[in-house]
Amino acid sequence: VASPIVAHAGRPVGPALVVTASDQNAVRQLNGRPAAQVFDELLASLDSRDRTLLVDRPVVGIVVDGHRPHLGRGDYLLRPTTTIDRSGGSLLLPGGVPRGSTVRFQVIEGETAREDLAMALDLASLDERPPVGVLAASSVGRGPQLLGETGHDAARLHERLGQVPLAGFVAAAEIGAIRGEPRLAGMGL
């Protein structure tokens, strides 16, 4: 039996927003306003650290289950914003975002990445079955540039799960279960 865990590196910033107009890969409106304008207004409201993080890696978190009364960091499917079209007012995201979806912008940072992995491993440790091995599918964005060291995730997995066999790969996406559903989260930033 496999027990998947997902550890994103995103921390929501700004309010929850509803996609009110979109087509293909373009989010045209958020809460009835041009999406690029909403993004720029959010940037202006953030402290300098979060503003820099969001400008460097603009990410949108799509709420996976809009019926949940409280949302945590793991309740979003993260998508990089590939283009901010200020003249047209749109945000372009791979895979698009359906009209009616709830989204929040996310900042990607090492501290959140480390916390998310620790929390995911806390949950995994509640399973009384001893692990027999680990298959780690990691995003290209979870490297030393984000976490400050090479092999961070592998070291934390071994610390928490013991010296079980560990195999893995780095891809332009993360593969795992979010809210019990298999997902491919494209974070090749």
N, C-alpha and C positions, 0 to 999 in steps of 0.2 A: 504494500500500500504506500503510495506517495503522498506526502503532505507538503503542498506548495506554500511558499511564503513569498511575499512581494515587499520590497523595501525601496520605495521611491525616494527621491531627494527633494521633492517639492513641498513648499510651505505656502498655503494660500495667502494672498494679499488682496485687499479691496473687497468689495461686496460681491455677493452672488448676483449673476446677471443671466437674463434669459435671451437666447438667440432668437431674435424676432424676424430675421431675414438671412437666408443663406442659400447658396447653390454650389454644387460640386465641392471644391476645396475652399470656397470663399465664405467667410462669415461677414455679412454685409451690415447687419445691425445687431446691437445689443440693447435691450430695453427700449427699442424703437428709435435708437440714435445710431449714427454712423460708428461702426465698431472701432475704427482707427481713432476717432475723436474720443471715445470712451477710454481707450487705452492711454492716449496722451494725457487726459485728465487724471487718470489713476497715477500715472508717472509723476505728475506735478504734486500729488498729495503724499507721496511716499518719502521717507527719510532718504538721505543720500546713499546709504548702503543698499537698501532694497531697490532704489531706483537704478543704481548701477547694475545690480544683479539681474533685474528684469530687462534692462536695455541690452545687456550682454547675451542673455538667453531668454527671450520672450517665450513663455510657455503658458498654455491654457489647460486647465484641469476641467474635464467634462464629468459632471456628476453621474455616477454609475446608477444609483438608485435614488431618484428624486423624491421618493416617499419616506425616506428616513428622516426622523425629526431632528437629528443632530448629525452633522457631517464631520468626519475627521480627515486627517491627511490621506489615509488609504482609501478614501471613498471617491477618488477621482482617477480617471484615465487621462494620463498626461500626453499632450501633443505639442510639439514645437511649433511656433509661429515662424513660417519660412519667409514671409514677406508682410510688411506693413505698408499697405497702399494708401498713403495719406491723400493723394489726389482723388482716388475713387472711394475712400472711406472704409476699405475692407481689410480684413486680416486673412491671410492664406495659411491653411493648415493641411498637412497631409491627411487624407481620409475624410476631410470635411467634418462638419458638426451639424447634425440635423436641426432644423427649425424647431423651436420649443424646448431644446436642451437647456439645462442650467449649467453655467460655467463659472469658474473663478480663475483669475490669473494666478500664476505660481512663480515663486522665486526658487531657483535651484542653488543649494548651498551644501557645503560639506558637513556642517554641524547637523543639519536636518537629515542628510543621508546616513550619518552615523547613528543618530537617534532612531530613525526608521528601521534600520537593520537590527538594532538592539531590541526594539519593541517586537519586531517580527520574530526574533529568536526567543524572546520571553514567551510569546504565545506558542511557538513550536515546542518549547520545553515542557509545556503542560501535557503533551502526549507522552504517556508512560512507556510506550514502546521505544526501545533503544534504536537509534539510527544505525543503519547498516551502510550508508553511503550518502553522498550529496552530489547532485547534478546542479551546477550553478550556471544560469544563463544571465549574463550581465550586459548592461548597456555600455557602449563605447564611452559614454559620458561619465561613467563611474570609475575613473582612473585616478592616477596620482594628482592630476590637475584639479580634481574635485575633493579628493579625500586626503591629499597631502602625503601619501605614501603609496608605494607599489605593494600590491597584495593585501591591502586592507581587509577586503571582504573575506578572502580565504582565511586570513589569520583569525578574524572574529568567528567565522564558522567553526574552525578547529578549536578555538578557546571554549566555545559554548557547547559544541556537540562531541568533542573528543577527537581523537586522531583517526576518524573514520575515513575511508577512501573518498577523495574529492576529485571530481572531474568537472570541467566547465569550458565555457567559451564566451567570447566577447562578440557582440553583434550590434547592429544599428537599431536594436529594439530590446525590450525585456519581455520575456515570456512567462506568464504566471496566471494565477487565479486572482481575480479582483471581485469581491463579493460572491465567491463561489463559482464564477463563470470564467472559463479560459479566455485569456486576452493576450493580444500581441500589442504591446505599448511601444510605439515608434518614437524613440528618443535619441536618434542618431544625430546628436548635436555636436 
